Amino acid sequence: MKTDRNETANMINIAIADDHVLYRAGVKTALSQKKDIKVIAEADNGMQLLNMLKHIQPDVILLDIEMPIMNGIATLPEIKQLYPQIKVIMLTMHDD
């Protein structure tokens, strides 16, 4: 399938970092309904995400606060220092 250059240039590339596989799948499914959004990476924790960022450059990261190994609070400063152009949206299921 041939892709129009303008269509690719306007695509918003997303990475999702969350330790809940079903949550990631649901978010990915919801985002796939938008033709200008593409999920290009998924990670179980912040450490895995940082390793992926060496190879991919999303426009936006959906970053869970509470994850094993390296949580979102610890991951965010690393992302902002190494990749300041990437927008980050923090997510949590907690009320406070």
Secondary structure per residue as TSV (DSSP state, phi and psi in degrees):
chain	resnum	aa	ss	phi	psi
A	1	M	-	360.0	132.1
A	2	K	-	-84.0	134.2
A	3	T	-	-107.6	130.6
A	4	D	-	-67.9	134.8
A	5	R	H	-57.7	-42.0
A	6	N	H	-65.4	-36.2
A	7	E	H	-63.3	-43.7
A	8	T	H	-66.4	-40.7
A	9	A	H	-65.2	-30.5
A	10	N	T	-89.7	-2.3
A	11	M	-	-69.8	136.0
A	12	I	E	-98.3	116.4
A	13	N	E	-92.9	129.3
A	14	I	E	-119.0	142.2
A	15	A	E	-118.0	140.3
A	16	I	E	-117.2	126.8
A	17	A	E	-120.4	109.0
A	18	D	-	-159.2	139.8
A	19	D	S	-81.9	-5.6
A	20	H	-	-96.9	108.8
A	21	V	H	-60.4	-42.5
A	22	L	H	-65.1	-37.2
A	23	Y	H	-63.6	-47.1
A	24	R	H	-58.8	-42.6
A	25	A	H	-63.3	-41.1
A	26	G	H	-65.1	-44.0
A	27	V	H	-64.1	-43.3
A	28	K	H	-61.9	-42.5
A	29	T	H	-63.1	-45.1
A	30	A	H	-62.5	-44.0
A	31	L	H	-68.7	-29.1
A	32	S	T	-67.9	-13.3
A	33	Q	T	-72.5	-18.8
A	34	K	S	-94.6	124.9
A	35	K	T	-73.3	-15.5
A	36	D	T	-101.7	12.3
A	37	I	E	-125.2	134.9
A	38	K	E	-135.2	127.6
A	39	V	E	-83.0	115.8
A	40	I	E	-104.1	-10.7
A	41	A	E	-159.1	149.5
A	42	E	E	-134.6	139.8
A	43	A	E	-135.0	150.4
A	44	D	S	-85.7	-20.5
A	45	N	S	-159.5	171.9
A	46	G	H	-63.8	-37.1
A	47	M	H	-63.6	-44.6
A	48	Q	H	-63.0	-41.3
A	49	L	H	-60.6	-47.8
A	50	L	H	-59.9	-37.9
A	51	N	H	-65.3	-39.1
A	52	M	H	-65.9	-35.6
A	53	L	H	-65.8	-15.1
A	54	K	T	-68.8	-20.4
A	55	H	T	-117.1	-21.6
A	56	I	-	-130.4	152.6
A	57	Q	-	-129.1	89.6
A	58	P	-	-72.0	161.0
A	59	D	S	-81.1	-34.0
A	60	V	E	-138.0	141.7
A	61	I	E	-117.8	129.7
A	62	L	E	-95.2	111.3
A	63	L	E	-118.0	116.1
A	64	D	E	-71.0	143.2
A	65	I	S	-74.7	-44.4
A	66	E	S	-104.6	104.2
A	67	M	-	-141.1	154.9
A	68	P	S	-74.2	169.3
A	69	I	S	67.3	-63.4
A	70	M	S	-144.7	112.2
A	71	N	-	-79.5	174.2
A	72	G	H	-65.6	-33.9
A	73	I	H	-63.5	-40.0
A	74	A	H	-76.7	-29.3
A	75	T	H	-77.0	-37.2
A	76	L	H	-54.5	-49.5
A	77	P	H	-60.9	-34.7
A	78	E	H	-64.2	-45.0
A	79	I	H	-61.1	-48.2
A	80	K	H	-65.6	-32.6
A	81	Q	H	-74.1	-45.2
A	82	L	H	-84.3	-31.6
A	83	Y	-	-136.3	65.8
A	84	P	T	-62.6	-18.9
A	85	Q	T	-77.5	-17.2
A	86	I	S	-80.3	130.3
A	87	K	E	-82.8	142.4
A	88	V	E	-126.7	131.3
A	89	I	E	-113.8	118.8
A	90	M	E	-84.5	138.4
A	91	L	E	-124.3	149.2
A	92	T	-	-156.9	153.8
A	93	M	S	-98.3	-2.8
A	94	H	-	-84.3	148.1
A	95	D	-	-74.7	-31.8
A	96	D	-	-110.3	360.0
